[in-house]
C-alpha cells in the first residue's frame, strides 16, 4: 500500500472508530482518540501528539481524554525525565467496558422488576417480563464470559504490559521510575 493510500486508510479507520463509539454514547472525538491510540506507534501519545494527528484543539483532547480515563478505556502515564503526560489504551479496558455495561443491564432488570410490581395489565406485564428476563439472562451469563476471556488472554496482557513504559501509579503526575 502506498503512503497516500495508507494515510487515507488510517484517517478512515480513526473516523470509523469515532462514529462507532458515538453510537454507544461517547462523543465522536473520544472515539477518534481511541481509534488513534489503537493503531499508533509508539502506543502512548501526548496531548500535542493527539491534537496534531486528529486536527483538534488541545482543550478538546484534554476534555475527551479525561472522559476516556474516567470510563476506564485510557490511562495517563508519564515517562522518566519528561514533564508531559501521555495517554494510551488501558490494558483490560475492553473487559472493564463490558463490566460497565453489565451494571447498566442490572439497572434495567431492576427497573423491569419495579414495573412488574406495579402493573397488572397482562400485555404490559408480558413486555416487562421479556425485558426483565432478557436482562437477567445477560446479567447471569456475561460475568462468566468476561472471566473466560480474561483467563484466555492473561498471558497476552502480560506480554503487552511489558511493552508499555513502567509507571508505579498511572494516575499520578509523579510516576518517574527511581532505579
Backbone as ProteinMPNN parsed JSONL, in Angstrom:
{"seq_chain_A": "XXXXXXXXXXXXXXXXXXXXXXXXXXXXXXXXXXXXXXXXXXXXXXXXXXXXXXXXXXXXXXXXXXXXXXXXXXXXXXXXXXXXXXXXXXXXXXXXXXXXXXXXXXXXXXXXXXXXXXXXXXXXXXXXXXXXXXXXXXXXXXXXXXXXXXXXXXXXXXXXXXXXXXXXXXXXXXXXXXX", "coords_chain_A": {"N_chain_A": [[0.86, -1.176, 0.0], [0.638, 2.174, -0.918], [2.014, 5.279, 0.394], [0.171, 7.484, 0.48], [-2.283, 6.17, 0.219], [-2.222, 4.595, 2.513], [-2.265, 6.6, 4.517], [-4.804, 7.643, 4.03], [-6.375, 5.407, 4.667], [-5.759, 5.11, 7.388], [-6.813, 7.504, 8.464], [-9.468, 7.07, 7.796], [-10.026, 4.763, 9.315], [-9.753, 5.831, 11.922], [-11.884, 7.662, 11.918], [-14.03, 5.879, 11.57], [-13.932, 4.445, 13.976], [-14.493, 6.554, 15.684], [-17.158, 7.201, 14.908], [-18.442, 4.765, 15.489], [-18.106, 4.563, 18.312], [-19.465, 6.84, 18.989], [-22.053, 6.025, 18.526], [-22.406, 4.468, 20.758], [-22.703, 6.294, 22.717], [-20.583, 7.905, 23.457], [-18.763, 10.975, 22.886], [-17.896, 11.808, 19.515], [-15.23, 12.659, 19.176], [-13.919, 11.485, 21.336], [-14.055, 8.815, 20.579], [-12.49, 8.993, 18.272], [-10.001, 9.553, 19.375], [-9.577, 7.129, 20.725], [-9.483, 5.486, 18.456], [-7.079, 6.333, 17.203], [-5.223, 5.786, 19.259], [-5.367, 3.047, 19.295], [-3.953, 2.235, 17.042], [-1.562, 3.615, 16.813], [2.01, 4.233, 16.832], [4.627, 5.254, 18.697], [2.755, 3.481, 21.307], [1.833, 5.266, 23.172], [0.722, 8.605, 23.515], [1.096, 12.129, 23.521], [-0.816, 15.022, 24.621], [-0.379, 17.047, 22.743], [0.533, 15.505, 20.565], [-1.797, 14.022, 19.977], [-3.584, 16.121, 19.376], [-2.409, 17.183, 17.077], [-2.419, 14.992, 15.21], [-5.152, 14.373, 15.089], [-6.222, 16.73, 14.373], [-7.403, 18.586, 16.165], [-8.401, 20.731, 18.891], [-6.279, 21.364, 21.734], [-7.698, 21.661, 24.069], [-10.08, 20.272, 23.574], [-9.022, 17.706, 23.247], [-7.984, 17.336, 25.819], [-10.34, 17.372, 27.392], [-11.693, 15.136, 26.34], [-9.858, 13.046, 26.782], [-9.879, 12.962, 29.55], [-12.501, 12.08, 29.952], [-12.314, 9.53, 28.776], [-10.443, 8.362, 30.462], [-11.888, 8.327, 32.868], [-13.829, 6.529, 32.062], [-12.384, 4.238, 32.002], [-11.032, 3.355, 29.75], [-8.726, 4.501, 28.787], [-5.451, 5.366, 29.916], [-3.431, 7.646, 31.803], [-0.059, 8.28, 31.56], [3.34, 8.821, 32.616], [6.616, 9.623, 31.479], [9.91, 8.733, 32.353], [11.97, 11.462, 33.154], [10.626, 13.263, 31.56], [8.362, 16.011, 31.286], [5.774, 16.119, 30.39], [2.542, 14.528, 30.14], [1.352, 11.364, 28.93], [-0.923, 9.426, 26.945], [-2.526, 6.283, 26.732], [-4.056, 3.24, 25.529], [-5.739, 1.546, 28.016], [-4.743, -1.408, 29.54], [-6.864, -4.182, 29.691], [-9.076, -2.716, 29.233], [-11.286, -3.326, 27.635], [-12.69, -5.425, 28.836], [-13.365, -4.072, 31.128], [-15.073, -2.175, 30.061], [-17.196, -3.809, 29.298], [-17.972, -4.696, 31.802], [-18.965, -2.322, 32.84], [-21.167, -2.045, 31.185], [-22.562, -4.222, 32.09], [-23.406, -3.336, 34.597], [-25.282, -1.488, 33.745], [-27.098, -3.226, 32.547], [-27.98, -4.645, 34.782], [-29.284, -2.562, 36.146], [-31.372, -2.036, 34.359], [-32.759, -4.469, 34.439], [-33.606, -4.412, 37.116], [-35.276, -2.196, 37.02], [-37.289, -3.157, 35.322], [-38.329, -5.122, 37.012], [-39.392, -3.493, 39.027], [-41.42, -2.287, 37.559], [-42.996, -4.532, 37.062], [-43.99, -4.968, 39.592], [-45.886, -2.982, 39.879], [-47.653, -3.016, 37.741], [-50.607, -4.395, 36.411], [-51.872, -5.058, 34.068], [-52.107, -7.453, 31.521], [-50.788, -7.478, 28.956], [-48.897, -5.419, 29.216], [-47.432, -6.459, 31.335], [-46.332, -8.687, 30.077], [-44.526, -7.476, 28.296], [-42.806, -6.251, 30.125], [-41.884, -8.512, 31.498], [-40.461, -9.839, 29.484], [-38.46, -7.951, 29.085], [-37.251, -7.957, 31.632], [-36.449, -10.706, 31.835], [-34.705, -11.004, 29.633], [-32.614, -9.213, 30.293], [-31.872, -10.269, 32.754], [-30.848, -12.721, 31.949], [-28.492, -11.96, 30.514], [-27.199, -10.63, 32.556], [-26.616, -12.724, 34.212], [-25.025, -14.384, 32.558], [-22.92, -12.869, 31.364], [-20.749, -12.203, 33.22], [-19.375, -14.669, 33.456], [-18.484, -15.053, 30.837], [-16.738, -12.858, 30.538], [-14.849, -13.51, 32.478], [-13.848, -15.957, 31.44], [-12.71, -14.978, 29.069], [-10.748, -13.28, 30.134], [-9.079, -15.137, 31.402], [-8.159, -16.624, 29.191], [-6.654, -14.711, 27.866], [-4.739, -13.759, 29.592], [-1.953, -14.161, 29.489], [-1.355, -12.744, 27.161], [-2.004, -10.144, 27.965], [0.018, -9.706, 29.839], [2.289, -9.828, 28.196], [1.801, -7.603, 26.548], [1.841, -5.616, 28.472], [4.503, -5.579, 29.134], [5.565, -4.133, 27.07], [4.831, -1.526, 27.481], [5.652, 1.691, 28.926], [7.008, 1.714, 32.182], [5.195, 2.538, 35.071], [4.657, 3.331, 38.379], [2.272, 4.399, 39.445], [-0.243, 4.985, 37.515], [-2.104, 7.129, 37.447], [-0.903, 9.246, 38.678], [1.038, 12.269, 38.67], [3.641, 12.139, 39.372], [5.32, 9.899, 38.447], [7.811, 8.924, 37.997], [10.301, 6.56, 37.434], [12.485, 5.186, 39.795], [15.143, 3.807, 39.693]], "CA_chain_A": [[0.0, 0.0, 0.0], [1.47, 3.369, -0.975], [1.919, 6.16, 1.564], [-1.082, 8.249, 0.444], [-3.381, 5.235, 0.475], [-2.137, 4.227, 3.923], [-2.744, 7.743, 5.306], [-6.256, 7.68, 3.856], [-6.956, 4.296, 5.421], [-5.596, 5.425, 8.811], [-7.828, 8.523, 8.781], [-10.774, 6.415, 7.686], [-10.18, 3.906, 10.493], [-9.971, 6.705, 13.077], [-13.254, 8.18, 11.816], [-14.96, 4.771, 11.792], [-13.957, 4.201, 15.42], [-15.213, 7.697, 16.259], [-18.585, 7.041, 14.642], [-18.924, 3.599, 16.234], [-18.213, 4.884, 19.735], [-20.52, 7.834, 19.108], [-23.296, 5.255, 18.627], [-22.514, 3.929, 22.124], [-22.957, 7.395, 23.639], [-19.405, 8.752, 23.661], [-18.558, 11.965, 21.829], [-17.107, 11.288, 18.392], [-13.807, 12.932, 19.38], [-13.396, 10.45, 22.246], [-13.856, 7.636, 19.739], [-11.353, 9.245, 17.381], [-8.797, 9.37, 20.199], [-9.422, 5.673, 20.866], [-9.061, 4.954, 17.165], [-5.646, 6.598, 17.0], [-4.428, 5.068, 20.268], [-5.36, 1.622, 18.943], [-3.066, 1.897, 15.923], [-0.361, 4.458, 16.747], [3.288, 3.737, 17.312], [4.501, 4.462, 19.919], [1.379, 3.325, 21.79], [1.488, 6.374, 24.068], [0.716, 9.862, 22.784], [0.87, 13.318, 24.345], [-1.936, 15.861, 24.191], [0.049, 17.705, 21.499], [0.532, 14.489, 19.505], [-3.194, 13.73, 19.633], [-4.168, 17.309, 18.745], [-1.859, 17.302, 15.729], [-2.894, 13.902, 14.355], [-6.609, 14.397, 14.957], [-6.578, 18.084, 13.971], [-8.358, 19.05, 17.177], [-7.791, 21.626, 19.878], [-5.765, 20.715, 22.94], [-8.781, 21.671, 25.043], [-10.962, 19.149, 23.238], [-8.274, 16.48, 23.565], [-7.919, 17.25, 27.278], [-11.671, 17.004, 27.886], [-12.034, 13.772, 25.91], [-9.0, 12.061, 27.454], [-10.414, 12.835, 30.928], [-13.678, 11.23, 29.843], [-11.862, 8.161, 28.499], [-9.808, 7.868, 31.696], [-12.986, 8.021, 33.791], [-14.501, 5.344, 31.546], [-11.508, 3.076, 32.134], [-10.515, 2.908, 28.457], [-7.421, 5.119, 28.55], [-4.744, 5.77, 31.134], [-2.421, 8.703, 31.703], [1.237, 7.815, 32.048], [4.444, 9.759, 32.432], [7.866, 8.994, 31.078], [11.031, 9.237, 33.151], [12.713, 12.589, 32.612], [9.79, 14.143, 30.745], [7.388, 16.744, 32.09], [4.401, 15.989, 29.896], [1.848, 13.256, 30.297], [0.994, 10.639, 27.722], [-2.135, 8.634, 27.053], [-2.511, 5.026, 25.997], [-5.169, 2.341, 25.825], [-5.52, 0.858, 29.284], [-4.875, -2.856, 29.455], [-8.081, -4.635, 30.352], [-10.124, -1.718, 29.003], [-12.479, -3.868, 26.98], [-13.492, -6.144, 29.828], [-13.911, -3.037, 32.016], [-16.209, -1.585, 29.359], [-18.298, -4.781, 29.391], [-18.434, -4.682, 33.192], [-19.82, -1.136, 32.968], [-22.43, -2.382, 30.514], [-23.251, -5.154, 32.983], [-24.087, -2.516, 35.604], [-26.467, -0.947, 33.079], [-28.019, -4.356, 32.374], [-28.564, -4.886, 36.102], [-30.223, -1.469, 36.421], [-32.555, -2.225, 33.51], [-33.503, -5.602, 35.009], [-34.255, -3.939, 38.342], [-36.36, -1.318, 36.608], [-38.37, -4.033, 34.835], [-38.942, -5.741, 38.192], [-40.24, -2.465, 39.653], [-42.604, -2.174, 36.715], [-43.836, -5.715, 37.286], [-44.647, -4.819, 40.895], [-46.973, -2.001, 39.86], [-48.526, -3.179, 36.577], [-51.473, -5.581, 36.435], [-52.29, -5.336, 32.702], [-51.442, -8.647, 31.01], [-49.885, -7.148, 27.847], [-47.782, -4.642, 29.767], [-46.618, -7.391, 32.124], [-45.57, -9.52, 29.137], [-43.401, -6.654, 27.819], [-41.871, -6.091, 31.246], [-41.264, -9.807, 31.789], [-39.435, -10.079, 28.471], [-37.367, -7.017, 29.411], [-36.569, -8.484, 32.823], [-35.82, -11.996, 31.552], [-33.592, -10.774, 28.725], [-31.507, -8.602, 31.026], [-31.433, -11.221, 33.782], [-30.016, -13.709, 31.257], [-27.164, -11.395, 30.275], [-26.618, -10.344, 33.874], [-26.137, -14.012, 34.715], [-24.052, -15.012, 31.659], [-21.776, -12.035, 30.981], [-19.55, -12.322, 34.066], [-18.645, -15.895, 33.12], [-17.803, -14.816, 29.566], [-15.616, -11.952, 30.794], [-13.839, -14.283, 33.214], [-13.214, -16.876, 30.481], [-11.87, -14.192, 28.177], [-9.581, -12.816, 30.882], [-8.19, -16.282, 31.598], [-7.54, -16.966, 27.91], [-5.765, -13.661, 27.397], [-3.875, -13.289, 30.669], [-0.565, -14.113, 29.016], [-1.236, -11.659, 26.196], [-1.982, -8.898, 28.734], [1.34, -9.564, 30.429], [3.209, -9.508, 27.109], [1.549, -6.218, 26.145], [2.27, -4.746, 29.574], [5.957, -5.481, 29.078], [5.911, -3.168, 26.028], [4.485, -0.176, 27.916], [6.551, 2.303, 29.908], [6.662, 1.347, 33.561], [4.831, 3.632, 35.956], [4.091, 2.747, 39.583], [0.915, 4.889, 39.693], [-0.58, 5.634, 36.249], [-2.887, 8.346, 37.604], [-0.123, 10.269, 39.368], [1.976, 13.017, 37.83], [4.993, 11.839, 39.833], [5.467, 8.479, 38.178], [9.148, 8.65, 37.498], [10.942, 5.358, 37.949], [13.695, 5.554, 40.552], [16.022, 2.641, 39.806]], "C_chain_A": [[0.904, 1.235, 0.0], [1.144, 4.299, 0.195], [0.598, 6.933, 1.609], [-2.277, 7.359, 0.777], [-3.402, 4.842, 1.948], [-2.661, 5.353, 4.8], [-4.266, 7.86, 5.223], [-6.915, 6.6, 4.713], [-6.85, 4.517, 6.934], [-6.661, 6.436, 9.231], [-9.226, 7.915, 8.753], [-11.041, 5.534, 8.897], [-10.501, 4.75, 11.725], [-11.402, 7.23, 13.073], [-14.279, 7.086, 12.073], [-15.064, 4.439, 13.276], [-14.725, 5.326, 16.112], [-16.717, 7.558, 16.104], [-19.152, 5.876, 15.449], [-19.099, 3.921, 17.713], [-19.235, 5.992, 19.985], [-21.877, 7.131, 19.239], [-23.496, 4.652, 20.013], [-22.713, 5.027, 23.163], [-21.757, 8.269, 23.943], [-19.374, 9.845, 22.59], [-17.658, 11.388, 20.734], [-15.615, 11.506, 18.603], [-13.18, 11.916, 20.331], [-13.131, 9.174, 21.463], [-12.682, 7.799, 18.791], [-10.036, 9.08, 18.138], [-8.535, 7.875, 20.388], [-8.907, 5.062, 19.571], [-7.576, 5.137, 16.925], [-4.8, 5.81, 17.996], [-4.386, 3.562, 19.998], [-4.298, 1.285, 17.902], [-1.745, 2.652, 15.908], [0.875, 3.727, 17.275], [4.193, 4.947, 17.482], [3.066, 4.438, 20.44], [0.928, 4.404, 22.76], [1.661, 7.682, 23.292], [0.447, 11.009, 23.752], [-0.373, 14.048, 23.842], [-1.601, 16.535, 22.864], [0.042, 16.73, 20.331], [-0.886, 14.225, 19.026], [-3.838, 14.901, 18.895], [-3.689, 17.445, 17.299], [-2.434, 16.24, 14.792], [-4.387, 14.021, 14.079], [-7.133, 15.768, 14.529], [-7.682, 18.637, 14.865], [-7.633, 19.969, 18.149], [-7.283, 20.82, 21.07], [-6.833, 20.661, 24.027], [-9.742, 20.505, 24.822], [-10.286, 17.823, 23.584], [-8.239, 16.275, 25.074], [-9.257, 16.781, 27.862], [-11.994, 15.546, 27.562], [-11.135, 12.72, 26.566], [-9.433, 11.888, 28.912], [-11.625, 11.914, 30.932], [-13.28, 9.765, 29.632], [-11.153, 7.539, 29.704], [-10.885, 7.476, 32.698], [-13.734, 6.764, 33.369], [-13.643, 4.094, 31.602], [-10.925, 2.573, 30.825], [-9.089, 3.38, 28.185], [-6.776, 5.394, 29.899], [-3.71, 6.821, 30.802], [-1.136, 8.135, 32.292], [2.246, 8.938, 31.902], [5.691, 8.96, 32.115], [8.986, 9.573, 31.925], [11.767, 10.368, 32.433], [11.899, 13.54, 31.749], [8.714, 14.775, 31.615], [5.953, 16.537, 31.625], [3.848, 14.587, 30.115], [1.535, 12.669, 28.928], [-0.255, 9.815, 28.003], [-1.976, 7.373, 26.219], [-3.755, 4.218, 26.362], [-4.818, 1.591, 27.099], [-5.697, -0.641, 29.075], [-6.092, -3.298, 30.264], [-9.258, -3.713, 30.113], [-11.415, -2.337, 28.477], [-13.327, -4.673, 27.95], [-14.081, -5.161, 30.837], [-15.128, -2.378, 31.376], [-17.422, -2.516, 29.442], [-18.847, -4.805, 30.816], [-19.298, -3.449, 33.468], [-21.175, -1.383, 32.322], [-23.246, -3.338, 31.386], [-23.996, -4.398, 34.079], [-25.354, -1.897, 35.013], [-27.525, -2.038, 32.902], [-28.726, -4.656, 33.685], [-29.605, -3.809, 36.421], [-31.501, -1.621, 35.599], [-33.402, -3.385, 34.028], [-34.262, -5.168, 36.255], [-35.431, -3.025, 38.032], [-37.555, -2.127, 36.106], [-39.082, -4.7, 36.008], [-39.838, -4.749, 38.934], [-41.532, -2.286, 38.875], [-43.554, -3.334, 36.921], [-44.593, -5.631, 38.614], [-45.872, -3.907, 40.823], [-47.99, -2.211, 38.734], [-49.312, -4.479, 36.683], [-51.904, -5.998, 35.031], [-51.44, -6.453, 32.103], [-50.42, -8.328, 29.909], [-48.667, -6.364, 28.335], [-46.859, -5.546, 30.579], [-45.761, -8.267, 31.208], [-44.35, -8.751, 28.612], [-42.349, -6.507, 28.914], [-41.163, -7.4, 31.581], [-40.182, -10.137, 30.763], [-38.212, -9.203, 28.746], [-36.553, -7.553, 30.585], [-35.799, -9.756, 32.505], [-34.601, -11.848, 30.643], [-32.383, -10.24, 29.484], [-31.002, -9.5, 32.147], [-30.522, -12.279, 33.163], [-28.597, -13.176, 31.052], [-26.458, -11.027, 31.572], [-25.989, -11.607, 34.449], [-24.975, -14.545, 33.872], [-22.796, -14.182, 31.385], [-20.569, -12.152, 31.901], [-18.717, -13.57, 33.756], [-17.884, -15.731, 31.804], [-16.587, -13.921, 29.753], [-14.492, -12.709, 31.511], [-13.107, -15.262, 32.288], [-12.271, -16.124, 29.56], [-10.593, -13.746, 28.895], [-8.596, -13.956, 31.112], [-7.455, -16.634, 30.31], [-6.486, -15.959, 27.48], [-4.825, -13.112, 28.456], [-2.426, -13.179, 30.204], [-0.361, -12.997, 28.0], [-1.201, -10.306, 26.889], [-0.579, -8.664, 29.282], [2.355, -9.19, 29.37], [3.042, -8.063, 26.663], [2.029, -5.256, 27.218], [3.781, -4.566, 29.563], [6.418, -4.46, 28.044], [5.673, -1.729, 26.459], [5.522, 0.373, 28.88], [6.079, 1.941, 31.313], [6.31, 2.595, 34.348], [4.139, 3.046, 37.171], [2.653, 3.17, 39.858], [0.467, 5.666, 38.464], [-1.356, 6.93, 36.392], [-2.109, 9.496, 38.199], [0.785, 10.995, 38.38], [3.418, 12.746, 38.225], [5.268, 10.362, 39.689], [6.881, 8.095, 37.781], [9.769, 7.472, 38.233], [12.24, 5.761, 38.652], [14.553, 4.323, 40.78], [17.432, 3.077, 40.063]], "O_chain_A": [[1.822, 1.338, 0.813], [0.14, 4.129, 0.888], [-0.025, 7.026, 2.666], [-3.168, 7.755, 1.527], [-4.467, 4.763, 2.56], [-3.424, 5.1, 5.732], [-4.931, 8.14, 6.22], [-7.901, 6.863, 5.401], [-7.76, 4.147, 7.676], [-7.336, 6.244, 10.242], [-10.063, 8.224, 9.601], [-12.141, 5.546, 9.449], [-11.413, 4.423, 12.484], [-12.061, 7.241, 14.112], [-15.294, 7.333, 12.724], [-16.157, 4.18, 13.78], [-15.516, 5.074, 17.021], [-17.466, 7.773, 17.057], [-20.231, 5.993, 16.031], [-20.127, 3.59, 18.303], [-19.807, 6.073, 21.071], [-22.748, 7.592, 19.977], [-24.626, 4.357, 20.404], [-22.873, 4.74, 24.349], [-21.897, 9.285, 24.624], [-19.909, 9.651, 21.498], [-16.772, 10.578, 21.007], [-14.811, 10.643, 18.254], [-12.027, 11.529, 20.145], [-12.104, 8.523, 21.658], [-11.955, 6.839, 18.533], [-9.072, 8.531, 17.604], [-7.405, 7.412, 20.23], [-8.006, 4.223, 19.585], [-6.89, 4.209, 16.494], [-3.779, 5.231, 17.625], [-3.458, 2.882, 20.434], [-3.794, 0.163, 17.88], [-0.885, 2.363, 15.075], [0.792, 2.764, 18.037], [4.503, 5.613, 16.494], [2.252, 5.279, 20.059], [-0.244, 4.448, 23.132], [2.609, 7.848, 22.524], [-0.338, 10.87, 24.69], [-0.909, 13.733, 22.78], [-2.439, 16.59, 21.964], [-0.398, 17.074, 19.234], [-1.152, 14.205, 17.824], [-4.55, 14.705, 17.911], [-4.468, 17.781, 16.408], [-2.888, 16.564, 13.695], [-4.833, 13.794, 12.954], [-8.337, 15.949, 14.343], [-8.73, 19.086, 14.402], [-6.404, 19.978, 18.217], [-7.79, 19.739, 21.371], [-6.868, 19.718, 24.818], [-10.158, 19.84, 25.77], [-10.915, 16.927, 24.147], [-8.443, 15.16, 25.555], [-9.293, 15.9, 28.721], [-12.505, 14.813, 28.409], [-11.597, 11.621, 26.873], [-9.361, 10.783, 29.449], [-11.762, 11.065, 31.813], [-13.855, 8.869, 30.25], [-11.253, 6.334, 29.936], [-10.806, 6.411, 33.31], [-14.22, 6.015, 34.216], [-14.117, 3.003, 31.285], [-10.375, 1.473, 30.784], [-8.341, 2.738, 27.447], [-7.461, 5.624, 30.895], [-3.186, 6.886, 29.69], [-1.135, 7.578, 33.39], [2.029, 9.89, 31.152], [5.798, 7.779, 32.442], [9.008, 10.776, 32.187], [12.135, 10.248, 31.265], [12.436, 14.53, 31.254], [8.217, 14.159, 32.558], [5.015, 16.759, 32.391], [4.585, 13.611, 30.254], [1.465, 13.374, 27.921], [-0.593, 9.545, 29.155], [-1.374, 7.389, 25.145], [-4.414, 4.481, 27.367], [-3.714, 1.062, 27.232], [-6.69, -1.082, 28.497], [-6.311, -2.837, 31.384], [-10.32, -3.891, 30.709], [-12.509, -1.909, 28.843], [-14.555, -4.613, 27.894], [-15.177, -5.386, 31.349], [-16.1, -2.06, 32.062], [-18.547, -2.055, 29.636], [-20.057, -4.923, 31.013], [-20.254, -3.521, 34.24], [-22.207, -0.976, 32.855], [-24.475, -3.268, 31.412], [-25.104, -4.784, 34.449], [-26.375, -1.792, 35.693], [-28.715, -1.788, 33.09], [-29.934, -4.895, 33.701], [-30.689, -4.122, 36.915], [-32.595, -1.359, 36.099], [-34.629, -3.294, 34.052], [-35.429, -5.517, 36.428], [-36.46, -3.075, 38.706], [-38.701, -1.815, 36.431], [-40.307, -4.828, 35.999], [-40.911, -5.114, 39.414], [-42.606, -2.15, 39.459], [-44.771, -3.153, 36.954], [-45.698, -6.159, 38.743], [-46.795, -4.049, 41.625], [-49.078, -1.637, 38.775], [-48.757, -5.531, 37.001], [-52.263, -7.156, 34.813], [-50.212, -6.412, 32.166], [-49.307, -8.854, 29.931], [-47.541, -6.625, 27.911], [-45.637, -5.409, 30.512], [-44.606, -8.555, 31.521], [-43.263, -9.318, 28.499], [-41.151, -6.625, 28.658], [-39.977, -7.399, 31.912], [-39.119, -10.648, 31.115], [-37.073, -9.661, 28.651], [-35.324, -7.597, 30.535], [-34.627, -9.879, 32.863], [-33.579, -12.498, 30.863], [-31.271, -10.748, 29.338], [-29.809, -9.487, 32.453], [-29.537, -12.689, 33.778], [-27.62, -13.852, 31.375], [-25.233, -11.111, 31.657], [-24.945, -11.549, 35.099], [-24.029, -15.105, 34.426], [-21.717, -14.744, 31.195], [-19.443, -12.198, 31.405], [-17.488, -13.52, 33.792], [-16.762, -16.22, 31.673], [-15.523, -14.19, 29.195], [-13.318, -12.552, 31.173], [-11.884, -15.378, 32.351], [-11.157, -16.579, 29.298], [-9.498, -13.823, 28.338], [-7.386, -13.747, 31.02], [-6.256, -16.911, 30.337], [-5.526, -16.319, 26.799], [-4.176, -12.09, 28.231], [-1.751, -12.194, 30.505], [0.697, -12.367, 27.98], [-0.466, -9.413, 26.469], [-0.051, -7.556, 29.199], [3.199, -8.325, 29.605], [4.031, -7.37, 26.425], [2.565, -4.193, 26.904], [4.283, -3.508, 29.943], [7.544, -3.968, 28.126], [6.242, -0.806, 25.876], [6.196, -0.389, 29.572], [4.878, 1.877, 31.579], [7.032, 3.591, 34.304], [3.142, 2.337, 37.03], [1.885, 2.402, 40.438], [0.744, 6.86, 38.352], [-1.264, 7.776, 35.503], [-2.605, 10.623, 38.226], [1.24, 10.421, 37.391], [4.333, 13.093, 37.478], [5.431, 9.65, 40.681], [7.091, 6.997, 37.264], [9.764, 7.397, 39.462], [12.997, 6.588, 38.143], [14.684, 3.845, 41.907], [18.325, 2.238, 40.189]]}, "name": "protein", "num_of_chains": 1, "seq": "XXXXXXXXXXXXXXXXXXXXXXXXXXXXXXXXXXXXXXXXXXXXXXXXXXXXXXXXXXXXXXXXXXXXXXXXXXXXXXXXXXXXXXXXXXXXXXXXXXXXXXXXXXXXXXXXXXXXXXXXXXXXXXXXXXXXXXXXXXXXXXXXXXXXXXXXXXXXXXXXXXXXXXXXXXXXXXXXXXX"}
